[in-house]
């Protein structure tokens, strides 16, 4: 493995990316930088701008199968800047760790992808099939004009991805110990329960929506929605916010607002969850309105060439068999998997993502580059 210093191609590229303050939805020139490297490899570049979001679809070759790396150039805000050990957009290599916002999530992965492609194509200039890179500047934000819009464009012209690796930081203790081979679905609800506002001293002249809703919420929180399966934990229901009142302590509120979220498995559907929630609310005879937002469907890559190649590459470079997991939040893989693609997430250790002093082990990025290159060889040679 190469010496871990900023002269290494992967670390040098990661540092260049980190130095660009690409807080969602600003790309800050990251895609141009990566595009120039890809164009030199024979990729055709297609920039797709939707509203405030910049996306890049880069493809080399026209035949199938199509292997795709996917990721995002945007990062979350730095938070309290003076709390950082080093300036968040001044990449710093210190005691083997590369510091900076986006080092782990996920500019380090992007650098490893591009350098792996450079090395792979230098040795295999005519691979079997095509290679693509899908980048967005809207993954950490509202995710409306990013990967989902690119996929809509590709689907409209019947351009299908066969295999996709999303470079999200999937690892827990060491690179490759965990591979995300799916994600739970996410369904959010905004519930309004209506009552009659009045004076707290005259409850018979009012109708308290908080009191009315409480038994229904107790039922929702105690309901067993499913039992999960071999790859997914049971579906969970969580209330994230609840508020009512006028600000005065002597007023019974007229409305009660509740925000909640389901993280659901493949054992149920968003439609079924909505129906069951309404049935519970109706059974408690509530006067209510509810708005739903489906943030993503669950997806699973249980087996196939991509997962086999990934496991073999990790075993070769790390001597371990990765744990397959669907835990955690959502990722842009949820937009790609419904097209029929095999999708996994493989990236560096996630211990510091979104935190002050975000960092990644330099040696891990070098190792990740090796793993990505070996996966390419397994699938396209």
N, C-alpha and C positions, 0 to 999 in steps of 0.2 A: 504494500500500500504506500502511496506517495507521502512525502513529508507534509505534515499539516501546517502550511503557511499560505499566505495570500498570493504566492506565485503559482499555486496549484490552479489549473483551469476552472475547476468547479468552485473553489472558494473565491477566486477572483471574480467570477461572474456573479456569484451570490452577493459579494460585497458591492458590486456595481448596482445590483438591483436594490439592495437594502438602502443604498445612499439616495434613492429616489423616493421622496415622501408621498407615496401613492395611497393616501387615505381614501377609502371608498367615497365616491366612485371614480376618483382621479387615478388615472393610470400613470401619470407623471413620466411618460416616455419609456416605461418598462417594455411594452410590447414592441415598440420600434427597435429597441436594443436587441431583444430576442429575435425579432423578425429578420434583422440584418444577418444574424448568425445562421438562421434557417435558410434564408435566401441563398447564402453561399453554399449550402448543401443541396441546392436544387429544389427547394420547396417553393410552391406558388403561394403567395400571401394574399389573403382576402380580409380586409378590415371591415367589420360590421359595427356601425355606430347606431345605437338605439337610444334616443333621448340623451341622458347624461352619461351613458355607459359605452366604453370602447371595448370591442371584442376582436379577437384575431383567430381566423381559421387558416392554418397553414397546412398544406398537403403536398406530399411528394409521391408521385405515381398515380395511376388511374385504375389499376386492377385490384381485385380482392384477393385475400382478405385485407381489411383496413384496421391497422393497429393505431390507437390514439392515446397520447398523453393528454390529460386535461388538468387545468389548474387555474388559479387566480393571481393576478398581480396586485390587487388591492389589499390593504391591511387595515386593522382597526386603529382608532386613535391611540396616541401614546399614553394618555392619562396625565399624571403629574410628572412633567418632564424632569424637574430637579431631583426626583426620587430615583432616576436611572443612574446606574453606576457609570455608564458611558452615554454620550448623546445618542438617542434612539435612531437617528438617521446618519450616524457616523460609524459605519461598521468597524468593529474592533475585535481583533483576535487576541484573547487573553487567557493564558493557562489552558490552551487547547479548546476554548469555547469561542464561537463566533457570536458576538452580541449585536443586537439591532432589531428594530421592529420588522417583523416578517422573516427573521432568520429561520424559524421553525415553521411558520404558517404564512405563506409557504414558498418564499423566495428561494430557500435552500433547495427544495424539491425541484423547482423550475430550473435552477442551475444544473442540478444533477441530471435532469432529463435531457437538456440541450447538449451537455458534454457527452452523455452516454450516446446520443444520436450521432454526434461528430465522430466519436471513436468507432461506433458500429458501422457507419457508412464508409469510413476510411478503409475498413477491412472487408466490408460487404457492400460494394457500390450498387449491386443489382439484387436487392432482396426479393423474396417471393411475396408479392403483395405491395400494399401502400402503407405509408406512415403519415400521421397527422398530429398536429398539436392544436388544442382548443384552449384559448385563454380568454378570461373575462376580467373586468375591473369592478364587477358587482356581485361578489360572493358573500362578502361580509356585511353588505347592506340589505336592501329590500329584495334582492335577487329577482327583480322583475324584468330587467332589460339585459340580462347577462346570458349565461349558458342556455337557459330555457328558450330565449329568442334565437340563438344560433341553431339549436337543435330543430326548432320549428322551420328555419330556413333550409336546413339540410334535409329534413323530412319532406318538405315541399318539392324538392328536386330528387327525391329517392336516393340520397347519398347516405349510405348506411355504415355505421361503425360496427366492426366485428368484435374487437376487444378494446377495452379502455382501462387505463390505470389513472386514477385520480391521486394527485400527490399530497393529499391531506396527511397531517402528522398522525399516523395510526399507531405508532409504536409506543410502548409503555415504559419499559426499562432499558431496552436496547433495540437498535434498528432491526426490524424483521420479526420481533417476538410476537407481534399482533398484526394480522391483516384483516381489514374490514371487507367482508364479502357480502355485505348488505347493510341496509339501514331500516329502522322503523319508520313508519309513516307518521306524519304530524298533522293533526287536525285541531284548529283553534276555534273557540266559540266565544262570542260576546253576548251575554244574557242580560236582558232587562226585565225585572219583575215589577209590575205596576201595582200601586196601592192608592190610598187616599191620604194626602197630607193633612195634618191636624196638630192640635196642642197635646202634649204628652199627658196633661192632666185630664183630658177628655178622650181617652182611647176609643170609647164607644162611638165617637163621631168621626173617627179616622179608620184607616185600614193599613196596618204596618206591613210593608212588603218584605222587610227583613225577617219578621216573625213567620210570615207565610212561607218564605223560601227556605228557611233553615231546615225543616224536615226533608225537603226535596234534596237539598245539598248533602245532607247526611246519607240519603239513599244513594246518591251519585258517587260519593266517596267510598261507600262500602260495597258497591256492586263489583262483582267479578266479571269482567268483560270477556275474557277468554283465558286459556291456560298457557298460551304461547306454544312453542314447538321446539324441536331440536336446535333451531338456529335463533329463535327469538324468545325473549322473556314475555311474560304476560303483558297484555295491553294495560297501560296505566292512565289514570285520570288525575290531573292535578289542577287545583285552583291557584291561579297566580296573582289575582287581584280581586278585591271586593270592596265596594264603597257605596255609601248612601249618606243622606243628610244634607241640610242646608247650611251647616256651620254653627247653627244655634242648638244649644243643649235641650231646649224645651219644645222642639218641633219633631213630630213623627214624620219621617220622610215619605215622599210620594213615589219614589223609585229606588230600586236597589240594583246596582250594576255588578256583575260578576264576570271576570275573565277566566277562562279555563283552557286546558290543552290535553289532548290525547296523544300519547305516543303508542302507535298501534302496530300489531304484528300482522303477518299474512293470514292469520286465523280469522280475521274479521275485515270489514270494509268501512270506508268512511260513511257510506250511505247507511249501513247497518247501525253504526254508532249514532248517527244523527237521529235515526228512527227511534232507537232505544232511549236516548236522552229525552226526546219529545214525549215519549210514552210515560216516562217517570214524571216529568213536569205536569203533564195532563192528569196523571193519576192523583197528583197533589192539588189539583184544581187551581193552578196558578194562572193569573193574567200576565202574559209575558210576550216578549219578542226576542228572537235570537238570530244573530248573524254568524255565518260560518266562513272559515277560511281554510282551505286545504293547502297546506304548505308543501306537501309531498307525499306520494304514495310509497309504501314499503317496497323494497326490492331485495332480491337475493340472487347471488351467483353461487350456487351450491357445488357445482362441479363443471369441468370443461377444460379446454386447452389453456385458457388464461390462468386459472387457479393452479393447474398442474405445473405450468411453467414457472409461476411465481414461487410455489413451494419448493420446486427443484432448485431455483436460483438461490433462495434463502438458505436452503440446506447446504448448497455448495460453498457459499461464502461465510455462513455463520455456524454451520454444523448443527442447526436446530430446525425443528418443524414448527412453523408459526401457529399460534392460536387463531382460529377463525372467530370473528366477533361481529355482531350487528349492533353493539351498544353505542351510546353516545348520541350526539345530535344528528342533524341532517347534513348532507353535502350535495354538491352539484351532480353527484352520481345519480340522484333521484330523477333528474331530467334526461339522462342518457340511457339508463337501463330500460325504460318502457319502449324504446325503439327496437329492442331485441338484442342489444349488445350485452356481452359479458363484461361486468364492471367490478373492479375491486379498488380499494384504497390502500396505498402503501407509501409511507413517508417516514420522517424522522420521529424522534421521541417528542411527545406532546406536553411534557411537564410544565413548560413555561409559556405556552401559547396564550396570547391576549394579556399577559402579565407585564408588569414593569420588569425590566431586565430580561426580556425574551432572549433566549440564546439556544444554540444548538452545538453539539460537539462537532468540531471540524472533521474528525476522523469518521464520524457517522455520515457526513455528506459524501465523503470519498467512497465509503462502503456502499452507500445508496446508489451512487453512480455505477459502481461495479454490478450491483444487483439489477439495475435497470438495463444495463447493456446485455447481461446474460439472458434476461427475459426476452429481449429483442432477438437474440440469437436462437433461443429455443423456439420462438414462434415463426420467424421469418427466414430461417435458413434451412 
